[in-house]
Amino acid sequence: MKRIILILTIISVFLGCKNNKKDNGKLNVVTTTTMITDLVKNIGDTLVNIEGLMGSGVDPHLYKASEGDVTKLSNADVIFYNGLHLEGKLVEVFEKMKNKKTVAISNVLNKSTLIGSDYFASNYDPHIWFDIDYWKQAAEYVMKVLSEELPELKETFEINGNAYLNKLDALKQNVLAQINSLPKDQRILVTAHDAFNYFGKSFNFEVVGLQGLSTATEAGVQDVQNLAKFIIEKKVKAIFVESSVPKRTIEALQAAVKSKGHNVAIGGTLYSDALGNAGTIEGTYLGMYEYNVNTIVNALK
């Protein structure tokens, strides 16, 4: 609590004495998750200054703003974030920034189409990037916001955005072709937490997470035992670790299955709430998605 009060106080001081302007004609943009950072870079390219708060392997559910983050946010002209309480511990910070343009990319989506949850603060599953069609809507929204902020660059933003939309269309076709090689009765995805429900909805997978929608919730012994029983009944070949979640929970699940006289492999590590390292294929949204699908399909065949 003291940490939150300190950060909010610092924000108040910054906002009280500073009315930030565009730096050398470039928009100063701050993004939260690595997925959003990658999205804005594809559309803004070098025409805007982009600073991401979170890096590879960072869990947005548990992320807390540092004093350095406050400086970045205070210098921003536009802040893009996911919304739907994904960045739960940053909500108070964003609410304090009334004179900043804060954009939740999930606001563009029709809430009636989202996956509901009785156990998450927003009552919706926030992992919207795993629906490629949703991510296309998010790209169009980012394109619109940047064009409104820098109308003289609207044509360039639209060229960049439309090129990225074409890449997302190609991604969906490639992913679908790969998934179609996996029999429907083998499309059961067991992971560390419930990050892949939109993926499951898009591609007809049954998705089961050991933890809930937020990694802030802990899996209990009974959760592990119940899921072990499910894995045995469904003859699931492999379960998956997530890059932003400690692997001990999945290892405990594997051990529980083994204790019942069965074996299940750990099929690999999936990228869920964060992309891979910058400079790698998995460090981009497109590369992350294809990597995940290849890992899932190859392990479950």
NORHU-V251870 format. One line per field, one symbol per residue. ss: DSSP state (2 for helix, 1 for strand, 0 for the rest). psi: psi as a letter, one per 20 degrees, with the letter a starting at -180 (. if undefined). burial: # if it has 16 or more other C-alpha atoms within 10 Angstrom, else .. A space follows every 50 residues. Layout:
BEGIN
ss = ???
psi = ???
burial = ???
END
This chain:
BEGIN
ss = 02222222222222222000001001111110022222222222222111 11000000000000002222222200011110000002222222220000 11112222002220010000000100022202222222222222222220 22222222222222222222222222222000022201111110002222 22200111111000000000222222222222220001111100000222 22222222200000111111000000000022202222222222222222 0
psi = ghggggghgggggghhipnqrpokiqpoppqfrhghggghhhghcjiqpp pphqapjpohhjppprhhhggghhiqhppprgakkglhiighgghhmhjq opoohihiqohiiqprpijqhijqpilhiiohhhhghgghggggghhhhm hijggghhggghhhhhhhghgggggggghiipqhijmooprhrmikhhgg hhklqppppgrahpiiqqprghgggghggggghilphqrpqqhjppihgh hhgghhghijjrqpqoiapqofjqraqpirgijqgghgghggggggghhi .
burial = ...#..##.##..##......#....##################..#### ###########.###...##.###################..##..#..# ######.......#.....#...########################..# ...#.###.###.##..#..##..#...#......############### ..#.###########...#....##.##..##...##########...## #.#####.....##.###########....######.######.###.## .
END
